[in-house]
Amino acid sequence: MIEGFGELPDDVDQLKALALGAMSQTLNLTAKVEDLTQTNAAAKAEIDRLTSIIKTLRRDRFGKRSEKLGADEAEQQSFVFEEVETGLAAIDARLTAQAPPKPRKAPSDKPRFPSHLERVEVVLEPEVPPGFEGKERVKIGQEESIRLDVVRARFRLIVTIRTKYAYKDPAAIMQAVA
């Protein structure tokens, strides 16, 4: 699309083609706006109808005795709940079909805590069993567990780290008890 008036062509046929292109774009956008307006109006009408059904059910369940529905109308309540659910599902389907898909965020494994909290790290080393004293060991990983602790109205995080070691000569893996 041409952004400045200085770039307009001098030829009349080119100007006509440019004007026709702009008009067709305007017509397309107008049609889209009308379609969205109709969808919005239909969804609003359906929401209003379902809201009135919910108000009637609430009045029946929680209203005073003089406001409650009669016994013959109470039998129809099971059908009303199904109608509400299908109506809400239809509205949701219509709105999600026209909305662009939202990117999903990957769930985090660790809980997020504010960075200003005091952190206390406690490292637990596994006990060296008899026969493994003085042997070469290799750290192969660690497990962390985070707890939120309150001390006199002060929050702090206690991070417990359990290191894992692998022994080479007699093949074994050792880790501190949880």
Rosetta blueprint (number, residue, H / E / L):
1 M L
2 I L
3 E L
4 G L
5 F H
6 G H
7 E H
8 L L
9 P L
10 D L
11 D L
12 V H
13 D H
14 Q H
15 L H
16 K H
17 A H
18 L H
19 A H
20 L H
21 G H
22 A H
23 M H
24 S H
25 Q H
26 T H
27 L H
28 N H
29 L H
30 T H
31 A H
32 K H
33 V H
34 E H
35 D H
36 L H
37 T H
38 Q H
39 T H
40 N H
41 A H
42 A H
43 A H
44 K H
45 A H
46 E H
47 I H
48 D H
49 R H
50 L H
51 T H
52 S H
53 I H
54 I H
55 K H
56 T H
57 L H
58 R H
59 R H
60 D H
61 R H
62 F H
63 G L
64 K L
65 R L
66 S L
67 E L
68 K L
69 L L
70 G L
71 A H
72 D H
73 E H
74 A H
75 E L
76 Q L
77 Q H
78 S H
79 F H
80 V H
81 F H
82 E H
83 E H
84 V H
85 E H
86 T H
87 G H
88 L H
89 A H
90 A H
91 I H
92 D H
93 A H
94 R H
95 L H
96 T H
97 A H
98 Q H
99 A L
100 P L
101 P L
102 K L
103 P L
104 R L
105 K L
106 A L
107 P L
108 S L
109 D L
110 K L
111 P L
112 R L
113 F L
114 P L
115 S L
116 H L
117 L L
118 E E
119 R E
120 V E
121 E E
122 V E
123 V E
124 L E
125 E L
126 P L
127 E L
128 V L
129 P L
130 P L
131 G L
132 F L
133 E L
134 G L
135 K L
136 E L
137 R E
138 V E
139 K E
140 I E
141 G E
142 Q E
143 E E
144 E E
145 S E
146 I E
147 R E
148 L E
149 D E
150 V E
151 V L
152 R L
153 A L
154 R L
155 F E
156 R E
157 L E
158 I E
159 V E
160 T E
161 I E
162 R E
163 T E
164 K E
165 Y E
166 A E
167 Y E
168 K L
169 D L
170 P L
171 A L
172 A E
173 I E
174 M E
175 Q E
176 A L
177 V L
178 A L
